Amino acid sequence: MATEVLSYLAGFGNEQQSEALPGALPEGRFSPQRCAYGLYAEKFSSTAFTAPRAENRRSWFYRLRPSVVHGEFQPREAGALMTAPLDSAAPPDPLRWDAFAVPDAPQDFVDGLVTLAANGNAHLQAGIAVHLYLANRSMQERFFGNADGELLIVPESGGLRLHTECGVLTISPGEIGVVPRGMKFRVMLMDQTARGYVCENYGMPFGLPERGPVGSDGFANDRDFLSPVAAFEDREGDFELSWKFQGGLYRAAIGHSPLDVVAWVGTSFPYKYDLARFNTMGSVSYDHPDPSIYTVLSSPSDMPGTANADFVIFPGRWMVAEDTFRPPWFHRNFMSEFMGLIHGQYDAKPRGFIPGGASLHNCMTPHGPDREAFEGGSRADLGPERMRDTLAFMFESRFVLVPTRFALECEQRQRGYRACWQDLEKQFDGEP
């Protein structure tokens, strides 16, 4: 059984390499006439061949069998997993959900994917889908790949061990893992159950945002992202390869583990990141800054400065701004925001927004602190304050997120969510 061995990135998007057997990586060329150990050379490109060098994602695999060796795909039931474009409508209301329980019926990571919202169009490689995963068993004899987009996995409870073609990554709550578009993997549970969030990114791969005037340090640093070391499986048996393609879910018989890459080199590989390593920036004078300063990863769109998707976190941090309403202010945004909570309490919603739950505030939908947060923020003693037990995140997108019919009709939807603002009374007294 392969175990997790990790390597620090030399630089985000820079070429990495790893071999499980000495000499498995060829020198001086990627596709020699005969590979060492009788391996097959295979190129894996998760961007176009001609993408700019800084954005090009491709790797060479040296494996026991080429990926084409498996049975014919047959359609399989996708369950609650859906893909954009959706046939439902997005209401202009703010939406919020309670946490979803992991069912008693056996289901692995793939079976446990539930789509809450999506936008854009997977066929046109634009937009994202937001899923929950609710799992209670590991993927022992099953493997999965997604040709529709890369997967950003955010655990909320229970750890996951991702066995990928490039090696093994273990992610726990407070960490994230990213699997490139089209890479095969299986998910093993570290605990009896696992629950969390997934951003399926149809667009350009995630990368680090520019720092701009912040300078050369701050936010997430390249060196804190970890890639796996090659660890191949040489297993034969009656296995299943599940594949997501153009919104459909398919299965094919495969007589061996497809995680049989002995060595790899390139720029397209899975990685993990500990969110506690994020170097949070904030105001040291006044005013609550825009949440864009908490961006960990960003998928660009064709509109400059406007992301196809941003992954933003709200971790523990110091609050020192003077004469300032410190919680997030009331606001209406061009960008649409899906939020989740990993642990603790979110400062703008002391009640109702719980770990494992979610909220959605679409383009120009007004939202902000509830009355309790507003009263607390208006009267708080503004000495230095350390926010400790909190870790929320946001999937933000330039496209409106359309909730699935399941998300709109499920019992976890808080149909009285809007009421948290309705007792905000007029305080105008005519005095400055």
C-alpha positions as CSV (number, residue, x, y, z in Angstrom):
1,M,0.0,0.0,0.0
2,A,1.4,3.4,-1.0
3,T,2.0,5.9,1.7
4,E,2.1,9.6,1.6
5,V,5.5,11.2,0.8
6,L,5.5,14.9,-0.1
7,S,7.7,17.4,-1.9
8,Y,7.8,21.1,-1.5
9,L,7.1,23.0,-4.8
10,A,10.0,24.7,-6.3
11,G,7.6,27.3,-7.5
12,F,3.9,27.2,-8.3
13,G,3.5,26.1,-11.9
14,N,7.2,25.2,-12.1
15,E,8.2,21.7,-13.2
16,Q,8.4,19.0,-10.6
17,Q,9.7,15.5,-10.9
18,S,9.6,12.3,-8.9
19,E,10.5,8.6,-9.4
20,A,9.7,5.6,-7.3
21,L,12.4,3.5,-8.8
22,P,15.9,4.8,-9.6
23,G,16.5,5.6,-13.2
24,A,12.8,5.4,-14.1
25,L,12.9,9.1,-15.3
26,P,14.7,9.3,-18.6
27,E,17.4,12.0,-19.0
28,G,17.6,14.4,-21.8
29,R,14.3,13.5,-23.4
30,F,10.7,12.8,-22.4
31,S,9.9,9.9,-24.8
32,P,12.9,7.7,-25.4
33,Q,12.7,4.8,-27.9
34,R,12.6,2.4,-25.0
35,C,11.8,3.4,-21.4
36,A,13.6,2.0,-18.4
37,Y,12.0,-1.0,-16.7
38,G,9.8,-1.6,-19.7
39,L,7.6,1.3,-18.8
40,Y,5.3,3.2,-21.2
41,A,5.7,7.0,-21.7
42,E,2.5,8.9,-21.7
43,K,1.9,12.7,-21.9
44,F,-0.8,14.2,-19.7
45,S,-1.9,17.7,-20.7
46,S,-4.5,19.6,-18.6
47,T,-4.1,22.8,-20.7
48,A,-3.8,23.3,-24.4
49,F,-0.4,22.5,-25.9
50,T,0.1,26.1,-26.9
51,A,-0.9,27.7,-23.6
52,P,1.7,30.3,-22.4
53,R,4.7,28.7,-20.7
54,A,3.8,30.2,-17.3
55,E,0.2,28.8,-17.6
56,N,0.9,25.5,-19.4
57,R,0.1,22.4,-17.3
58,R,1.5,19.1,-18.7
59,S,3.3,16.2,-17.3
60,W,5.0,13.0,-18.6
61,F,4.1,9.8,-16.9
62,Y,6.2,6.6,-17.0
63,R,3.8,3.8,-16.2
64,L,3.2,0.0,-16.2
65,R,0.4,0.3,-18.8
66,P,-0.9,3.2,-20.9
67,S,-4.2,4.7,-19.8
68,V,-6.1,3.4,-22.8
69,V,-6.1,-0.2,-21.4
70,H,-9.6,-0.6,-19.9
71,G,-13.0,-1.7,-21.0
72,E,-15.7,0.3,-22.9
73,F,-17.4,3.0,-20.9
74,Q,-21.1,2.6,-20.1
75,P,-23.4,5.3,-18.6
76,R,-24.0,5.0,-14.9
77,E,-26.4,6.7,-12.5
78,A,-25.0,10.1,-11.4
79,G,-27.2,10.4,-8.4
80,A,-27.2,14.0,-7.0
81,L,-24.1,15.0,-9.0
82,M,-25.0,17.6,-11.6
83,T,-23.1,19.8,-14.2
84,A,-23.7,23.2,-15.7
85,P,-25.7,24.5,-17.4
86,L,-28.5,23.6,-15.1
87,D,-32.2,23.8,-16.0
88,S,-33.3,25.5,-12.8
89,A,-33.5,29.2,-12.1
90,A,-31.5,31.3,-9.6
91,P,-33.7,33.3,-7.3
92,P,-32.4,36.7,-6.3
93,D,-32.8,35.8,-2.6
94,P,-30.0,35.1,-0.2
95,L,-29.9,31.3,0.5
96,R,-28.5,29.3,3.4
97,W,-28.4,25.6,4.4
98,D,-27.9,23.7,7.5
99,A,-25.2,21.0,7.6
100,F,-26.0,17.8,5.7
101,A,-25.7,14.5,7.6
102,V,-23.7,11.6,6.2
103,P,-26.3,8.9,5.3
104,D,-26.2,5.4,6.9
105,A,-26.3,3.7,3.5
106,P,-22.8,2.9,2.3
107,Q,-21.4,5.5,-0.1
108,D,-17.9,6.5,-1.1
109,F,-16.6,9.9,-2.2
110,V,-18.1,9.6,-5.7
111,D,-21.5,8.2,-4.6
112,G,-21.6,10.9,-1.9
113,L,-21.2,13.9,-4.2
114,V,-24.3,16.3,-4.0
115,T,-24.4,19.4,-6.2
116,L,-25.7,22.5,-4.6
117,A,-25.1,25.1,-7.3
118,A,-23.3,25.6,-10.6
119,N,-22.7,28.3,-13.2
120,G,-21.2,28.8,-16.6
121,N,-21.1,25.9,-19.0
122,A,-18.8,22.8,-18.6
123,H,-19.1,22.2,-22.4
124,L,-17.5,25.7,-23.0
125,Q,-15.0,25.2,-20.1
126,A,-16.2,28.2,-18.1
127,G,-17.6,28.5,-14.6
128,I,-17.7,26.1,-11.6
129,A,-19.9,23.7,-9.8
130,V,-20.2,23.5,-6.0
131,H,-20.6,20.1,-4.5
132,L,-20.8,18.5,-1.0
133,Y,-19.3,15.1,-0.4
134,L,-20.9,12.8,2.2
135,A,-18.9,9.6,2.5
136,N,-18.8,6.6,4.9
137,R,-16.6,4.2,3.0
138,S,-13.3,4.2,1.1
139,M,-12.9,3.6,-2.6
140,Q,-11.1,0.2,-2.5
141,E,-11.8,-1.3,-5.9
142,R,-12.9,1.9,-7.7
143,F,-11.1,4.8,-9.3
144,F,-12.4,8.1,-10.5
145,G,-11.4,10.8,-13.0
146,N,-13.1,14.0,-14.1
147,A,-12.6,15.3,-17.7
148,D,-15.0,18.3,-17.0
149,G,-12.7,20.2,-14.6
150,E,-10.2,20.2,-11.8
151,L,-11.4,19.5,-8.3
152,L,-10.6,21.7,-5.2
153,I,-11.5,19.6,-2.2
154,V,-12.1,21.2,1.2
155,P,-12.6,18.8,4.1
156,E,-14.9,19.9,7.0
157,S,-14.9,16.7,9.0
158,G,-12.9,13.5,8.6
159,G,-9.6,13.2,6.8
160,L,-9.1,12.0,3.3
161,R,-6.2,10.1,1.7
162,L,-6.1,10.8,-2.0
163,H,-4.3,8.1,-4.0
164,T,-3.5,9.7,-7.3
165,E,-1.5,8.8,-10.4
166,C,1.3,11.0,-9.1
167,G,1.3,9.7,-5.5
168,V,-0.5,10.1,-2.2
169,L,-1.9,13.2,-0.5
170,T,-3.6,13.2,2.9
171,I,-5.8,16.2,3.7
172,S,-7.5,16.9,6.9
173,P,-10.0,19.7,7.9
174,G,-8.0,22.9,7.7
175,E,-6.2,21.7,4.6
176,I,-7.2,21.6,0.9
177,G,-6.3,19.3,-2.0
178,V,-6.4,20.0,-5.7
179,V,-6.6,17.2,-8.4
180,P,-6.0,18.3,-12.0
181,R,-8.7,17.8,-14.7
182,G,-8.6,14.3,-16.0
183,M,-6.3,12.8,-13.4
184,K,-7.3,9.4,-12.0
185,F,-7.5,8.9,-8.2
186,R,-9.3,7.1,-5.4
187,V,-10.3,8.4,-2.0
188,M,-9.6,6.5,1.2
189,L,-11.3,7.7,4.5
190,M,-9.1,8.4,7.5
191,D,-12.1,8.3,9.8
192,Q,-15.4,6.5,9.8
193,T,-17.2,9.3,7.9
194,A,-16.1,12.3,5.9
195,R,-17.9,15.5,4.9
196,G,-16.7,18.5,3.0
197,Y,-17.0,20.8,0.0
198,V,-15.8,20.5,-3.6
199,C,-15.3,23.3,-6.2
200,E,-15.3,21.7,-9.7
201,N,-13.5,24.2,-11.8
202,Y,-14.5,24.1,-15.5
203,G,-12.2,27.0,-16.4
204,M,-8.5,27.8,-16.3
205,P,-6.6,25.9,-13.6
206,F,-6.2,27.4,-10.2
207,G,-3.0,29.3,-9.5
208,L,-1.7,31.9,-7.0
209,P,-3.1,35.4,-7.4
210,E,-0.9,38.4,-8.0
211,R,0.2,40.3,-4.9
212,G,0.2,43.7,-6.5
213,P,1.1,46.5,-4.1
214,V,1.4,44.0,-1.2
215,G,4.9,43.2,-2.6
216,S,6.8,40.0,-2.8
217,D,5.5,38.3,0.3
218,G,2.1,37.6,1.9
219,F,-1.0,35.6,1.1
220,A,-0.1,32.0,0.1
221,N,3.6,31.2,-0.7
222,D,4.7,28.8,-3.4
223,R,6.9,26.9,-0.9
224,D,4.0,25.9,1.3
225,F,2.2,23.9,-1.4
226,L,3.1,20.2,-1.4
227,S,3.1,17.7,-4.3
228,P,3.2,13.9,-3.9
229,V,6.2,11.7,-4.5
230,A,5.7,8.9,-7.1
231,A,4.2,5.8,-5.5
232,F,2.8,3.3,-7.9
233,E,0.3,0.5,-7.4
234,D,1.0,-2.9,-9.2
235,R,-2.4,-4.5,-8.5
236,E,-4.6,-6.7,-10.7
237,G,-8.2,-7.5,-10.2
238,D,-11.8,-6.7,-11.1
239,F,-11.8,-2.9,-10.7
240,E,-14.1,-0.1,-11.9
241,L,-13.0,3.1,-13.5
242,S,-15.6,5.9,-13.0
243,W,-15.4,8.8,-15.4
244,K,-17.1,12.2,-15.5
245,F,-17.4,13.6,-19.1
246,Q,-19.6,16.4,-20.4
247,G,-21.8,16.1,-17.4
248,G,-22.4,12.4,-17.6
249,L,-21.0,9.7,-15.3
250,Y,-19.7,6.6,-16.8
251,R,-18.1,3.3,-15.7
252,A,-15.7,0.9,-17.3
253,A,-14.2,-2.4,-16.2
254,I,-10.4,-2.3,-15.7
255,G,-8.3,-5.3,-14.7
256,H,-5.5,-3.3,-13.0
257,S,-5.0,-0.3,-10.8
258,P,-4.6,2.8,-13.1
259,L,-2.4,4.4,-10.4
260,D,0.6,2.7,-11.9
261,V,2.8,5.7,-12.6
262,V,6.4,4.8,-11.6
263,A,7.8,8.2,-12.4
264,W,6.6,11.6,-13.5
265,V,7.9,15.0,-14.5
266,G,6.0,18.2,-15.4
267,T,3.7,21.0,-14.3
268,S,0.3,19.2,-14.0
269,F,0.1,17.3,-10.7
270,P,-2.1,17.2,-7.6
271,Y,-1.1,19.3,-4.6
272,K,-2.2,20.1,-1.0
273,Y,-2.0,23.2,1.2
274,D,-2.3,23.8,4.9
275,L,-4.6,26.9,5.3
276,A,-2.9,27.7,8.6
277,R,0.1,28.8,6.5
278,F,-1.8,31.6,4.8
279,N,-0.2,34.9,5.6
280,T,-3.3,37.0,6.4
281,M,-3.2,40.7,5.5
282,G,-5.5,43.3,7.1
283,S,-6.1,46.9,8.0
284,V,-3.8,48.4,10.7
285,S,-5.6,51.8,10.7
286,Y,-9.3,51.8,9.8
287,D,-12.0,50.2,7.7
288,H,-12.8,46.5,7.0
289,P,-10.9,45.6,3.8
290,D,-12.3,43.8,0.8
291,P,-12.3,40.0,1.1
292,S,-10.1,39.8,-2.0
293,I,-7.1,40.1,0.3
294,Y,-7.9,36.6,1.6
295,T,-7.6,34.9,-1.8
296,V,-5.6,31.7,-1.7
297,L,-6.1,30.5,-5.3
298,S,-7.6,32.0,-8.4
299,S,-8.8,30.8,-11.7
300,P,-8.7,33.6,-14.2
301,S,-11.4,34.4,-16.8
302,D,-11.3,36.4,-20.1
303,M,-12.2,39.5,-18.2
304,P,-9.0,41.0,-16.6
305,G,-9.1,41.1,-12.9
306,T,-12.4,39.2,-12.7
307,A,-12.0,35.6,-11.7
308,N,-13.8,32.6,-13.1
309,A,-13.3,31.4,-9.6
310,D,-11.5,32.5,-6.4
311,F,-10.9,30.4,-3.3
312,V,-11.0,32.8,-0.3
313,I,-10.6,32.0,3.4
314,F,-11.4,33.8,6.6
315,P,-9.0,32.4,9.1
316,G,-8.1,33.3,12.7
317,R,-6.4,36.7,12.7
318,W,-5.8,39.9,14.7
319,M,-8.3,42.7,14.4
320,V,-6.9,46.2,15.2
321,A,-8.7,48.7,13.0
322,E,-9.7,51.8,14.9
323,D,-13.1,53.6,14.9
324,T,-14.3,50.9,12.5
325,F,-17.2,48.5,12.1
326,R,-15.0,45.3,12.1
327,P,-17.4,42.6,10.9
328,P,-18.1,42.5,7.2
329,W,-20.2,45.4,6.2
330,F,-23.6,45.4,4.4
331,H,-22.8,45.0,0.7
332,R,-24.0,44.1,-2.8
333,N,-21.4,42.5,-5.1
334,F,-20.8,42.0,-8.8
335,M,-19.2,38.7,-7.9
336,S,-21.3,35.8,-6.6
337,E,-20.4,34.2,-3.3
338,F,-20.8,30.7,-2.0
339,M,-19.6,30.3,1.6
340,G,-18.9,27.3,3.8
341,L,-17.7,27.0,7.4
342,I,-15.0,24.5,8.4
343,H,-14.9,25.2,12.1
344,G,-15.8,27.8,14.7
345,Q,-18.1,30.9,14.2
346,Y,-18.2,33.4,11.4
347,D,-18.1,36.9,12.7
348,A,-20.9,38.2,10.5
349,K,-23.3,35.4,11.4
350,P,-23.1,34.4,15.1
351,R,-26.0,32.0,14.7
352,G,-27.5,29.9,11.9
353,F,-24.3,29.5,9.9
354,I,-22.7,26.3,11.2
355,P,-19.8,24.0,10.2
356,G,-20.8,21.8,7.3
357,G,-23.5,24.4,6.3
358,A,-23.4,26.8,3.4
359,S,-24.8,30.1,2.1
360,L,-25.2,31.6,-1.3
361,H,-25.3,35.3,-2.1
362,N,-25.5,35.9,-5.9
363,C,-24.7,38.9,-8.0
364,M,-26.1,42.1,-6.4
365,T,-28.0,40.2,-3.8
366,P,-27.7,42.4,-0.6
367,H,-26.3,40.7,2.5
368,G,-24.2,41.4,5.5
369,P,-24.2,41.0,9.3
370,D,-27.4,39.9,11.1
371,R,-28.7,42.1,13.9
372,E,-26.7,40.3,16.6
373,A,-23.5,40.9,14.6
374,F,-24.4,44.5,13.8
375,E,-25.2,45.3,17.4
376,G,-22.0,43.7,18.6
377,G,-19.8,45.4,15.9
378,S,-21.4,48.8,16.6
379,R,-20.7,48.6,20.4
380,A,-17.5,46.5,20.7
381,D,-14.5,47.7,22.6
382,L,-12.1,48.3,19.7
383,G,-8.9,47.2,21.4
384,P,-6.7,44.6,19.6
385,E,-8.7,41.4,19.3
386,R,-7.4,37.9,18.3
387,M,-10.0,35.9,16.4
388,R,-9.1,32.3,17.1
389,D,-11.7,29.6,16.6
390,T,-12.8,30.4,13.1
391,L,-12.2,29.2,9.6
392,A,-14.7,30.0,6.8
393,F,-14.1,30.0,3.1
394,M,-15.7,31.3,-0.1
395,F,-15.9,30.1,-3.6
396,E,-16.4,33.4,-5.5
397,S,-17.2,33.6,-9.2
398,R,-18.0,36.2,-11.9
399,F,-20.9,34.0,-13.0
400,V,-24.2,33.7,-11.2
401,L,-24.4,30.4,-9.3
402,V,-27.6,28.6,-10.1
403,P,-28.9,26.4,-7.2
404,T,-30.0,22.9,-8.1
405,R,-33.6,21.9,-7.6
406,F,-32.4,19.6,-4.8
407,A,-30.7,22.6,-3.1
408,L,-33.8,24.7,-3.3
409,E,-36.2,22.0,-2.1
410,C,-34.2,20.0,0.4
411,E,-35.1,20.1,4.1
412,Q,-31.7,21.6,5.0
413,R,-32.5,24.9,3.2
414,Q,-33.2,27.6,5.8
415,R,-36.4,29.1,4.4
416,G,-36.5,31.7,7.1
417,Y,-32.9,32.9,6.4
418,R,-34.0,36.4,5.3
419,A,-35.6,37.0,8.7
420,C,-32.1,37.5,10.3
421,W,-32.1,41.0,8.8
422,Q,-35.8,42.0,9.1
423,D,-35.5,43.4,12.6
424,L,-32.8,45.9,11.6
425,E,-34.7,49.1,12.4
426,K,-34.3,52.6,11.2
427,Q,-32.0,54.4,13.7
428,F,-32.0,57.8,12.0
429,D,-32.5,60.5,14.5
430,G,-31.7,63.7,12.5
431,E,-28.6,64.4,14.6
432,P,-25.0,64.2,13.3
